[in-house]
Amino acid sequence: MLNPHIFRAYDVRGRVGTDITPDVFRQVGRAYGTLIRRAHGHRVAVGQDNRLSSADLKAAFIAGVRAAGVSVVDVTLTPTPLLYFATAHWRLDGGANITGSHNPIEYNGVKMVHAGAAPLTEHEIQSLARMIEAGDFETGNGGIETRPPRDDYYAAVLERVHLARRLTVVVDAGNGVAGLYGPELLRRLGCKVIELYCESDGSFPNHLPDPEDPENVRDLQAKVRETGADIGVAYDGDADRVGVVDERGQRHEADLILILLARDLLSRHPGAKIVFDVKSSQSLIEDVRKHGGVPVMWKTGHSHLKRKMREDGILLGGEVSGHMFFAENYYGVDDGILASCKIIELAARSREPLSALFDSVPHLSATPELKAMCPDAEKFRVIDELAGELKRRYEVIDIDGARVLFPGGGWGLVRASNTNPYLTLRFEASTPQGIAEMKRVIYGALARYPFVTLPAE
């Protein structure tokens, strides 16, 4: 019996050994192969991260794809951005990477795309479950070949990124698969690289590879200060997200990183649109406008933003979670390794240290992303009711949850996570007191739901 909750908004994911097994992934692979074949595709890339369960899951997934009559290019052990790159660059009909991304070690999953690395829709992901339940599969005997994308990817990045001067960079891969790729690419760019937790170890013995959590970059901050490096970068488990630490050892939120990338893009494309998720800072909106761009707020989720970029011809996007999306002379995908190269390029171009670039960005008081545990079966109902209530008192942006605009310019967001059993909250205001008042309002509204566990802080 399949657990229907493994079929999520952006991927298929669950707990290994119960929800996720090789047999389950054989069926998911066959359903995905069926989807590709019915779209007149015949050849896809398949890769994996370095989690301890990934090799067996990949073998089963490939067997399922081939049983649907679709041939497989095995791109071996690879970050998700390189899977996207291989799919688009080699003009394949789709691609899938077996990865648990930044999740705890007991989880794993698969991220799947169409030709051009276009993301599957939520409806298409749900359709895989229906195919499996009905046994509605195509049949065939697809071929298989092995072709790592490393050299082609390195060549593509080296064509697009050039450093004006040599920088010292500390790289923390959190023992994820990025450690096999990121440091070598940065050396080829001309950086002096200091490696931290770049040894591949799918048990993640030092910290979870999730740079969005400030606790996971403490060692990176210390190493940057200790070595006098110019910049520190951190990747998540499959390297589609990035974290940045300046030469002072200060960590910066991803929406502020996007501000620097947006300024650079707008210098070449005046009037361009920049897309970002509803959790992003008001500083981003105002800075994009100040530099002649058009800010586009959109739904959280890498699939949502990639589709928006394709629909509206947008060249750059980002999420607070650390996904950065590049479509200027590239494939419109999220790539933490490419993002780190572009940030390093900006730092190398400046005569001032990286901290000075970030100091030029207006900083408001903001919380990190906060999580309120809430059952999957209840979270969307809670958000619907909460948004309705808050709209009676405040202006509310409801493209994804409720971004509540409070008097005085602050905002508070509450939305349902599309991937986990919790609500996501974030607050931003000109003062900490403003944040405290907004929290009082939204936490007070959530307190009516006994099954919602409010954040500890």
LINURZI-V137829 format. One line per field, one symbol per residue. psi: psi as a letter, one per 40 degrees, with the letter a starting at -180 (. if undefined). burial: + if it has 24 or more other ideal C-beta (glycine too) atoms within 12 Angstrom, else -. A space follows every 50 residues. Layout:
psi: ???
burial: ???
This chain:
psi: hhhdeegadeahiahhdcdhiddddddddddddddddeefiehiihaiae idedddddddddddddeeehihhheahiiddddddddddefieiihhhie beiideiiahhiiaiefhiiiddddddddddddefgiiiagiiiihgied dddddddddehhhdihihhhhhefeaeddeddddddddeeihhhhhfehh heegedihggedhddeedddddddddefidihiiiadefeiiihhaeeeh ihidddddddddddddddgheiihiiieeiidddddddddeeihhhhiii hddddddddddefheiiiideehhhhehfaefihhddddddddddddddi eiiddddddehhhihiiahihhhhideddddddddddddddedihhhfdg ahhhhiheeiihhhihheeigiihiiihieidddddddddddddddeehd ehhiid.
burial: -+--++++++++++-+--++++-+++++++++++++++--++++++++++ ++++++++++++++++++++++++++++++++++++++++-+++++++++ +++-+-++++++++++++++---++++++-++----++---+----++++ --++-++---+-+---+++++++++++++++++++++-+-++++++++-+ ++-+-++++++++--++++++-++--+-+++++++++++++++++++-++ ++++++++++++++++-----++++++++++++++-++--+-++++++++ ++++++++++---+++++++++++++++-+++++++++++++++++++-+ --+++-++--+--+++++++++++-+-++--++--++--+---+-+++-+ ++++++---++++++++++++++++++++----++--++-+++-++--+- -+-++--
